Amino acid sequence: MTAVTLRQQLSEVATSLYNDPSYMTFIDDHVEQLRRDPQTATTVPEPAALLKYQCDFYGLLGHLQVPSYLHYTVMKINGITSPTTVQEADMSKILIPDVNRIKMLFNLWKAHHKTRK
């Protein structure tokens, strides 16, 4: 039996909020803003990784060490609708949003979400 630390528990709760359907809708509303953001980086995965993770976009993001809480956002700003139906050509250049911008949007959503309850 392994002990779960408070830090791990808080991290899991925070990550689960990034998967809240209302947060995902909020992100959908900000896709164009994130695409145009000058802080959004472009990554070109190596061909071997593209081949290995064909039809597994989240697997590729894990390989690129993109935090799991960003996976949905990265998928959306790259115009991908499903992480399992993506093809190698769709993954040749990947936009990755600035973590601080995502945290700012997350905090805006959280503040708005709390006032609506």
C-alpha positions in Angstrom: 0.0 0.0 0.0 1.4 3.4 -1.0 0.8 6.6 0.9 -0.8 9.4 -1.0 0.6 12.8 -0.1 -1.5 15.9 0.3 0.3 17.4 -2.7 -0.7 14.4 -4.9 -4.3 14.7 -3.8 -4.5 18.4 -4.5 -2.8 17.9 -7.9 -5.4 15.3 -8.8 -8.3 17.6 -7.8 -6.8 20.5 -9.8 -6.3 18.3 -12.8 -9.8 16.9 -12.7 -11.2 20.5 -12.8 -9.4 21.0 -16.1 -11.6 18.1 -17.4 -14.9 19.7 -16.2 -17.3 20.0 -19.1 -18.0 23.7 -18.4 -14.2 24.4 -18.4 -13.9 22.6 -21.7 -16.6 24.7 -23.2 -14.9 27.8 -21.8 -11.6 26.7 -23.5 -13.6 26.1 -26.8 -14.6 29.7 -26.6 -11.0 30.9 -26.4 -9.4 28.6 -29.0 -8.8 31.4 -31.5 -7.3 33.7 -28.9 -4.9 31.0 -27.8 -3.9 30.2 -31.4 -3.0 33.9 -32.0 -1.3 34.4 -28.6 2.4 35.3 -29.2 3.3 33.2 -26.2 1.9 30.0 -27.8 4.9 27.8 -28.9 5.2 25.6 -32.0 6.7 22.2 -31.5 7.8 19.9 -34.3 7.9 16.3 -33.1 10.5 13.9 -34.5 9.3 11.5 -37.2 9.7 8.4 -35.1 7.4 9.8 -32.4 4.8 10.8 -35.1 4.8 7.2 -36.4 4.7 5.7 -32.9 1.9 7.8 -31.7 -0.2 7.9 -34.9 -3.9 7.9 -33.7 -2.7 8.6 -30.1 -2.5 12.4 -29.8 -2.5 12.3 -26.0 0.3 9.7 -26.1 2.4 12.1 -28.3 1.7 14.9 -25.9 2.9 12.7 -23.0 6.0 11.9 -25.0 6.6 15.7 -25.5 6.2 16.1 -21.7 3.1 18.3 -22.1 1.3 18.2 -18.7 -1.9 16.2 -18.8 -4.1 19.1 -17.8 -3.2 20.8 -21.1 -4.0 17.9 -23.4 -7.6 18.9 -24.2 -6.5 22.5 -24.8 -3.6 21.6 -27.0 -5.9 19.2 -29.0 -8.5 22.0 -29.5 -6.0 24.8 -30.6 -4.5 22.4 -33.1 -8.0 21.8 -34.7 -8.1 18.1 -33.6 -11.5 16.8 -32.6 -10.6 13.4 -31.2 -7.2 12.3 -29.8 -7.7 8.8 -31.3 -8.6 9.7 -34.9 -5.7 12.1 -35.6 -3.3 11.2 -38.4 0.5 11.7 -38.6 0.0 14.7 -41.0 -2.1 16.5 -38.4 0.6 16.2 -35.8 3.6 17.4 -37.8 3.5 20.8 -36.1 1.9 21.3 -32.7 0.9 24.5 -31.1 1.3 24.5 -27.3 -0.2 27.3 -25.3 1.7 29.3 -22.6 1.1 27.6 -19.2 0.7 31.0 -17.5 -2.0 32.0 -20.1 -3.9 28.7 -19.4 -3.6 29.3 -15.6 -5.0 32.8 -16.1 -8.0 31.4 -18.1 -8.5 28.6 -15.6 -8.7 31.2 -12.8 -11.1 33.3 -14.7 -13.3 30.2 -15.4 -13.1 29.2 -11.7 -14.1 32.6 -10.5 -17.0 32.8 -12.9 -18.0 29.1 -12.1 -18.1 29.8 -8.4 -20.4 32.8 -8.8 -22.8 30.8 -10.9 -23.4 28.2 -8.2 
